[in-house]
Amino acid sequence: MKIILTNEVSGLGAAGDVVEVKDGYARNYLIPRGFAMRWTKGGEKDVEQIRRARRIREIASLEDANAVKAQLQSVKIKLATRAGDTGRLFGSVTPADIAGAIKDAGGPAVDKRRVALVAPIKTVGSHQVTVSLHPEVSVKLDLEVVAA
């Protein structure tokens, strides 16, 4: 089955790519979760719109990615969230929270899908997160989680 990806799917492609997959994978997983839509002639117009939005979000060149990496390394990221007396958080820290904390700390705008967590952050303290800026450039950041 020929489909158009609406989100990035690891091992398959990025948003706006037209790929061929097995029928069951498309019908039972990709399309119901909103990761893809069926390919049609009219859908080709949507592909251009998705690609245009992706180009705006992405960092285009390696030099730009290295410049953003330098900015990120100079920013100290502190995230205040609700926690109990023992230092355990009510819930967990999400990639969207981290992207917001980077922007609040004076850093560049980072897409939440580019933030990778090794394990869920559920305690107060210092944690390490990885931000993928470009296929060849990623940066490890120290995140300080404090009780609000």
C-alpha positions in Angstrom: 0.0 0.0 0.0 1.3 3.4 -0.9 1.0 6.0 2.0 2.0 9.6 2.8 3.7 10.0 6.2 2.3 12.9 8.2 4.8 12.4 11.1 8.3 11.1 11.3 8.4 7.3 11.8 11.7 5.8 12.7 13.0 3.3 10.2 10.4 4.4 7.6 10.8 8.0 6.8 10.1 11.7 7.6 6.9 13.7 7.3 5.9 14.2 3.7 7.6 11.1 2.4 5.6 8.8 0.1 6.5 5.2 1.0 5.3 1.7 0.2 4.4 -0.5 3.2 2.4 -3.7 3.9 -1.3 -3.3 3.9 -1.9 -4.4 7.5 0.9 -2.1 8.9 -0.7 0.9 7.2 -4.4 0.0 8.1 -3.8 -1.2 11.6 -1.0 1.0 12.9 0.1 4.0 10.9 -3.3 5.4 9.7 -5.3 5.0 12.9 -2.5 6.7 15.0 -2.3 9.6 12.6 1.2 8.8 11.4 0.2 8.4 7.8 -2.6 8.8 5.3 -3.5 6.9 2.1 -1.8 8.1 -1.0 -4.1 9.7 -3.6 -3.6 12.0 -6.5 -5.2 14.8 -4.4 -2.9 13.9 -1.5 0.1 15.0 -3.5 -0.9 18.6 -2.7 -0.9 17.8 1.0 2.7 16.3 0.5 4.0 19.7 -0.6 2.3 21.5 2.4 3.8 18.9 4.8 7.3 19.2 3.3 7.1 23.0 3.5 6.2 22.9 7.2 9.0 20.4 7.8 11.5 22.7 6.1 10.5 25.6 8.3 10.9 23.5 11.5 14.1 21.8 10.6 17.6 23.2 10.8 18.8 23.3 7.2 22.6 23.1 7.3 25.3 21.6 9.4 26.7 25.1 10.1 23.3 26.2 11.5 23.1 23.0 13.6 26.5 23.7 15.1 25.6 27.3 15.9 22.4 26.1 17.7 24.5 23.5 19.5 26.8 26.2 20.8 23.8 28.2 22.0 22.3 25.2 23.7 25.6 24.4 25.5 25.8 27.9 26.9 22.3 27.8 28.4 21.7 26.5 31.9 18.3 24.7 31.9 16.2 24.6 35.1 12.7 23.2 35.2 10.4 23.8 38.2 7.7 21.3 38.6 5.5 20.0 41.4 7.1 17.4 43.7 6.4 15.7 47.0 8.5 15.9 50.2 10.6 13.0 49.1 11.7 14.6 45.8 9.4 12.4 43.7 7.5 14.3 41.0 3.7 14.3 40.5 3.8 12.8 37.0 6.9 13.0 34.9 8.9 15.5 32.8 8.0 15.3 29.1 10.0 16.4 26.0 7.5 19.3 25.6 8.3 20.5 29.1 12.1 20.3 28.3 11.6 22.2 25.0 9.7 24.9 26.9 12.3 25.1 29.6 15.1 25.6 26.9 13.1 28.5 25.4 12.4 30.0 28.8 16.1 29.9 29.7 16.9 32.0 26.7 17.9 29.2 24.3 16.7 28.7 20.8 13.3 27.1 20.0 13.7 23.3 19.9 11.1 21.0 18.5 9.8 18.6 21.2 10.2 15.6 18.8 14.0 16.3 18.8 14.3 15.8 22.6 15.3 12.3 23.6 15.0 10.9 27.1 17.0 7.8 28.2 14.4 7.1 30.9 11.4 8.9 32.2 12.3 11.8 34.6 10.3 11.3 37.8 12.6 12.7 40.5 14.1 16.1 41.5 17.8 16.5 40.6 20.1 16.7 37.7 19.3 14.6 34.6 20.9 14.4 31.1 18.9 14.7 27.9 19.9 14.5 24.2 18.6 17.0 21.6 19.0 15.9 17.9 19.5 19.0 15.9 20.6 17.5 12.6 21.2 13.9 11.4 24.9 14.5 12.2 24.7 16.9 15.2 23.2 16.1 18.6 23.9 17.7 22.0 23.7 16.4 25.5 22.3 18.8 28.0 22.2 18.9 31.8 18.7 19.5 33.0 18.1 20.6 36.6 14.7 19.6 37.9 13.6 21.5 41.1 10.5 21.4 43.2 8.1 24.3 42.6 
